[in-house]
Each structure stands twice: as structure tokens, then as C-alpha cells.
């Protein structure tokens, strides 16, 4: 199954550098809630106070649009766009978790050091 014609036209205009504001906004509105839930679901309660899912999702869209313009994606199937955005979101969320769990930033270790 191929991607819808409107989506293909949008992707072609992005690759050409003609960012169509309405089309970009439509992609954002279509996927933002799904990606926010996904990013938030990857964060523990302890990390949720330090990492904002909105920051992750903004980074996802920034990465997606830059890489799309550079021609790094091939979108042939109907939900390729969704799969790419979900994949980027998961990787960025996991990187944030790893960053904040590093020994020098881990709040759990701060609490242990203070009590000892």
C-alpha cells in the first residue's frame, strides 16, 4: 500500500526545501498527542519531574524535518511517517532517560549520599 497522495506531495515539497507551513502544521497536529503520550510513557515518575515530554517531541519534529529535507527518509508505505516519528521519539526519550540516570545526575544516588 502506498502513502496517500497528499502526504507524498507534502514530503516532496519538504525535500525540495519548500516547507509548506500548513502541511507541516497538519503533520504536527496529526502526531503530536500520540508522540507526547509515547514520550511520557517512557519516563518514570521520578524522571518526569526532570524531563518534559514536550521538549522531547519538539526535538523529534525538528530532527524529522531537518533529516527529511536532507533526503534521509524513504516513505513508501501508508504509515511510514508515523513509524519514523515513533522511532525517533522512542530513541530520544531513552537517551534522555540514560542521560538523567548517569551516575553523576542520578537523583537516587543523591538521596543515598545525603542519608549516609
C-alpha positions as a LaTeX table, in Angstrom:
\begin{tabular}{lrrr}
\hline
Residue & $x$ (\AA) & $y$ (\AA) & $z$ (\AA) \\
\hline
Unk1 & 0.00 & 0.00 & 0.00 \\
Unk2 & 1.47 & 3.38 & $-0.92$ \\
Unk3 & 1.34 & 6.59 & 1.08 \\
Unk4 & $-1.63$ & 8.91 & 0.42 \\
Unk5 & $-1.15$ & 11.33 & $-2.46$ \\
Unk6 & $-1.39$ & 14.42 & $-0.18$ \\
Unk7 & 1.29 & 13.03 & 2.11 \\
Unk8 & 3.55 & 12.27 & $-0.85$ \\
Unk9 & 3.11 & 15.81 & $-2.22$ \\
Unk10 & 3.90 & 17.25 & 1.20 \\
Unk11 & 7.03 & 15.14 & 1.54 \\
Unk12 & 8.20 & 16.09 & $-1.94$ \\
Unk13 & 7.80 & 19.80 & $-1.16$ \\
Unk14 & 9.74 & 19.40 & 2.08 \\
Unk15 & 12.58 & 17.60 & 0.35 \\
Unk16 & 12.73 & 20.41 & $-2.19$ \\
Unk17 & 13.10 & 22.92 & 0.67 \\
Unk18 & 9.65 & 24.40 & 0.14 \\
Unk19 & 8.38 & 23.90 & 3.69 \\
Unk20 & 4.66 & 24.28 & 3.36 \\
Unk21 & 3.55 & 25.73 & 6.68 \\
Unk22 & 0.04 & 24.26 & 6.55 \\
Unk23 & 1.30 & 20.80 & 5.64 \\
Unk24 & 3.94 & 20.86 & 8.39 \\
Unk25 & 1.31 & 22.01 & 10.85 \\
Unk26 & $-1.01$ & 19.19 & 9.75 \\
Unk27 & 1.71 & 16.59 & 10.34 \\
Unk28 & 2.38 & 18.13 & 13.75 \\
Unk29 & $-1.30$ & 18.16 & 14.72 \\
Unk30 & $-1.81$ & 14.62 & 13.48 \\
Unk31 & 1.02 & 13.11 & 15.52 \\
Unk32 & 1.76 & 15.41 & 18.48 \\
Unk33 & $-0.64$ & 13.85 & 21.02 \\
Unk34 & 0.42 & 10.31 & 20.15 \\
Unk35 & 4.10 & 11.24 & 20.48 \\
Unk36 & 3.56 & 13.10 & 23.77 \\
Unk37 & 1.88 & 10.02 & 25.27 \\
Unk38 & 4.65 & 7.81 & 23.95 \\
Unk39 & 7.45 & 10.02 & 25.31 \\
Unk40 & 5.71 & 10.44 & 28.67 \\
Unk41 & 5.17 & 6.70 & 28.92 \\
Unk42 & 8.91 & 6.11 & 28.68 \\
Unk43 & 9.60 & 8.27 & 31.76 \\
Unk44 & 9.36 & 7.08 & 35.34 \\
Unk45 & 7.59 & 9.34 & 37.84 \\
Unk46 & 10.97 & 10.24 & 39.30 \\
Unk47 & 12.28 & 11.38 & 35.91 \\
Unk48 & 9.03 & 13.03 & 34.82 \\
Unk49 & 9.81 & 15.97 & 37.12 \\
Unk50 & 13.11 & 16.49 & 35.30 \\
Unk51 & 12.25 & 15.66 & 31.69 \\
Unk52 & 9.38 & 17.29 & 29.82 \\
Unk53 & 7.79 & 15.10 & 27.10 \\
Unk54 & 7.04 & 18.29 & 25.15 \\
Unk55 & 10.78 & 19.01 & 24.87 \\
Unk56 & 11.35 & 15.52 & 23.53 \\
Unk57 & 8.56 & 15.85 & 20.96 \\
Unk58 & 9.76 & 19.28 & 19.81 \\
Unk59 & 13.18 & 17.74 & 19.26 \\
Unk60 & 11.57 & 14.86 & 17.35 \\
Unk61 & 9.86 & 17.20 & 14.89 \\
Unk62 & 12.97 & 19.34 & 14.49 \\
Unk63 & 15.05 & 16.24 & 13.74 \\
Unk64 & 12.41 & 14.83 & 11.41 \\
Unk65 & 12.05 & 17.96 & 9.28 \\
Unk66 & 15.81 & 18.51 & 9.00 \\
Unk67 & 16.51 & 14.89 & 8.08 \\
Unk68 & 13.59 & 14.81 & 5.63 \\
Unk69 & 14.93 & 17.87 & 3.82 \\
Unk70 & 18.30 & 16.12 & 3.62 \\
Unk71 & 16.62 & 13.15 & 1.93 \\
Unk72 & 17.38 & 10.65 & 4.69 \\
Unk73 & 13.93 & 9.03 & 4.68 \\
Unk74 & 12.16 & 6.84 & 2.17 \\
Unk75 & 8.42 & 6.88 & 2.76 \\
Unk76 & 6.56 & 4.42 & 0.57 \\
Unk77 & 4.06 & 2.69 & 2.83 \\
Unk78 & 0.94 & 4.23 & 4.33 \\
Unk79 & 2.21 & 4.61 & 7.90 \\
Unk80 & 5.93 & 5.09 & 7.24 \\
Unk81 & 5.69 & 8.65 & 8.51 \\
Unk82 & 4.13 & 7.51 & 11.79 \\
Unk83 & 6.67 & 4.73 & 12.23 \\
Unk84 & 9.57 & 7.11 & 11.68 \\
Unk85 & 8.21 & 9.65 & 14.16 \\
Unk86 & 7.56 & 6.93 & 16.76 \\
Unk87 & 11.07 & 5.52 & 16.29 \\
Unk88 & 12.71 & 8.93 & 16.71 \\
Unk89 & 10.56 & 9.61 & 19.79 \\
Unk90 & 11.50 & 6.35 & 21.48 \\
Unk91 & 15.21 & 6.86 & 20.83 \\
Unk92 & 15.16 & 10.45 & 22.07 \\
Unk93 & 13.19 & 9.53 & 25.21 \\
Unk94 & 15.57 & 6.66 & 26.01 \\
Unk95 & 18.58 & 8.94 & 25.51 \\
Unk96 & 17.09 & 11.44 & 27.95 \\
Unk97 & 16.47 & 8.68 & 30.49 \\
Unk98 & 20.05 & 7.44 & 30.13 \\
Unk99 & 21.40 & 10.99 & 30.43 \\
Unk100 & 19.49 & 11.69 & 33.64 \\
Unk101 & 20.28 & 8.28 & 35.13 \\
Unk102 & 24.01 & 8.71 & 34.63 \\
Unk103 & 25.84 & 8.30 & 37.94 \\
Unk104 & 26.63 & 11.98 & 38.27 \\
Unk105 & 22.97 & 13.02 & 37.67 \\
Unk106 & 21.02 & 10.16 & 39.26 \\
Unk107 & 18.66 & 11.54 & 41.93 \\
Unk108 & 18.58 & 8.13 & 43.60 \\
Unk109 & 22.30 & 8.39 & 44.30 \\
Unk110 & 21.86 & 11.94 & 45.60 \\
Unk111 & 19.36 & 10.71 & 48.17 \\
Unk112 & 21.68 & 7.84 & 49.19 \\
Unk113 & 24.64 & 10.18 & 49.58 \\
Unk114 & 22.65 & 12.66 & 51.70 \\
Unk115 & 21.33 & 9.99 & 54.06 \\
Unk116 & 24.77 & 8.40 & 54.56 \\
\hline
\end{tabular}
